[in-house]
C-alpha cells in the first residue's frame, strides 16, 4: 500500500517513534511531517502532513532528493532507521525519542505538560545521520511552524553555529548540533522562500565514511529555556548512552510479553505501538497520535484522536493483558479513579490525557488538510455525547484485571474507592439502560437504541455481579440480576431481526452493523448460537468489500449526520476473524487474517481504515484500535487451532470450549 495522493506521502508510508509522552511520524525521505511536542496533545510544531505547503517539517536526507530511503525498526524497539544508498555512498539515519523508563510515573504532573524528564532534562527528538560507506552530501531542513502553523516565528542561530532557537506563540524550540567523534565540517544558515512566512534552518555537509552528525530538538517553557537547550543542555547529554538505554527499555519491556506462533512478529510490533501510545505520567492511552487524517480523501470525516476514549483504552488494556502486561491496567485504573465526576451521568466517554474534560472541537482554517481533506479539527465534540456502552467496557476492564490477579500483584484490593465507583456506574446503568444514545460509532445524526450499547449495559451488570458474588462485596444483587435479565430479554426481542436473520444496528431495524460481531466476544451469546451464525453470514454477505474486509455500516443506510463515505474498518475485519475462529471456520479465519496483514505498512503499522480498491490507508495513524484487534485475533486464531489439534475433535466444539474457557472476553 504505497499509493500517494498528489504531493502527499501515503498515510501509512510513515514510521512512528515515541517516548510514552508523544509520537512523531517520519517519512522514508527522512522528513518528520507530524510532531506534537512535548506531549500528544501539544500544538503541532511539524504539520506538513496536514498542509504540504504551509506545514512545518524536519528533514534529513541526501542532497539528491531522488534518493529514497528504506526504513526498519531496530529489533524489539521503537527506534527507527532509514538507509539512503547512492552510487557514491551510503548513510544511515537513526531516529529515536529518549526514554528513562517505560513504567507509568505515578501521576506526578497530572495537571501540567511534561516539559522535563525525571532527571530535569527535556524530552526531545534525536536524529543521528552517519556515513557507513563512501561519501554522500546531506541536507538538514528544519521548518518549525508553532501552533499548527498559526503563530509567527522568530529564528536565531546561536553564536558558535552549533544550534538555533525558534520561538512562536507559546512554543519555543531549541536545536542542537551535537559534537561527536569525526565531526564533519558543515554550514548552517537561515533560508526563507518567497511567499512562505516560516523560515527554515538549513545545515549542509558532505559526510565521509565514519563521519556523522547528531541533531537534537527539544521544547522549552519559554524562549530563555529553549536557548539554554540549544546552547548548553543538548550538548551536555550523552545521546549514545541514551540510545542504548532507550533500546534496552523497549526490549526489556517487550520481554515481558507472552508471544509465540507464526504471527509473533506482528503481535510484538502491535504491542510496541500500543505501549508507545500510553501517556506515562498518568497511565492514559491515546487512540492515535494524529488528528484529521481523512476517512475519505477530500471528505469531511476528519477527527482528532489524541485523547483517551475509555472504550479504546479498555480494549488496549485487554490486548496488553492477553500478552501478559498488567502494569498498564494498574496505572489506568488509578487514572480512572482520579477522573472528575460525581455520578454516572457526568462520566464522559473520553478525556484529555491528564483527565481534562473540556475537549472543545474547533476547525483550523489555516491548514488545507491532508490532500485537501478539510476541515482540520482539534478537540473532539464527541466528548459530550452519551454512549452507554462505555460503562460495560470500563467495568469489563476492571473485572479482567481483577480476574487475572492484578490487584493482588500490586498489593491492592477491589474493595474501597474503586468498588464504590463501580457500584455508582452500575446504578447509573440500571436507571438509564433503556435510554437511546449515540453508540460506539459516535454518530452525529441523533440518538437511537443501538444494540451494541444495550449489550454493553448487560456486560456492566454481568461483570459487577460476578465481582460481588466472588468477593462477597456489598451490592444490591437481586436488583442487579433482575435488570441484567431484563436487558438480555429486551435485546433478544428488539435487537434481532428474524426477517433478515441478524442482530441489527438498532432496535427494530434492518440495518447491519459490524459492532454486533462483538456479542460473542463479550460473552453475551455463544458463537455457535444460530442467531449469531446467521448474523455473521449476513455481515459477510452484505457488509464486506471484494476482499472480505468489513465496513462498520453502510453510510447510505445510517443517518450518522455526516456527508461522504469511508473505507472498511480494519478493527471490524479482525472481529470477523475472531467470529470465524470461534465458530470453527479456522481456514476462513486464517485466510482473512493473512489477507488483512497484506495491507499493513512496510513497517507493520495500520491506520484506522482501508480502501482496498484504491490500495490506500485511511484515517488516523497508527491506530490503537487496529493493533488491539490484531493482537486479539492472532491469539484467538492460535488458540482455536491448538484446541482443535489437541482435542482431535470437531473444530466447532473446540472453538466453543475456547470461548467458554479463556477466550477473548471470557466473563468468568
DABEL-V800849 format. One record per helix or strand of 3 or more residues. SS is the DSSP state (alpha for helix, beta for strand). FROM is the first residue (numbers start at 1). TO is the last residue. If there is no record, write none. Layout:
ss=SS from=FROM to=TO
ss=SS from=FROM to=TO
This chain:
ss=alpha from=11 to=13
ss=beta from=15 to=18
ss=beta from=23 to=26
ss=beta from=31 to=36
ss=beta from=44 to=46
ss=alpha from=48 to=50
ss=beta from=57 to=62
ss=beta from=70 to=73
ss=beta from=80 to=85
ss=beta from=89 to=96
ss=beta from=124 to=143
ss=alpha from=146 to=149
ss=beta from=154 to=157
ss=beta from=163 to=168
ss=beta from=171 to=178
ss=beta from=187 to=191
ss=beta from=200 to=208
ss=beta from=212 to=220
ss=alpha from=223 to=236
ss=alpha from=239 to=255
ss=alpha from=264 to=276
ss=alpha from=310 to=322
ss=alpha from=327 to=338
ss=alpha from=344 to=346
ss=beta from=362 to=364
ss=alpha from=370 to=372
ss=beta from=376 to=378
ss=alpha from=381 to=384
ss=alpha from=389 to=403
ss=alpha from=406 to=409
ss=alpha from=417 to=432
ss=alpha from=451 to=471
ss=alpha from=477 to=494
ss=alpha from=514 to=518
ss=alpha from=530 to=542
ss=alpha from=555 to=557
ss=alpha from=570 to=582
ss=alpha from=586 to=597
ss=beta from=607 to=611
ss=beta from=616 to=621
ss=alpha from=624 to=647
ss=alpha from=651 to=662
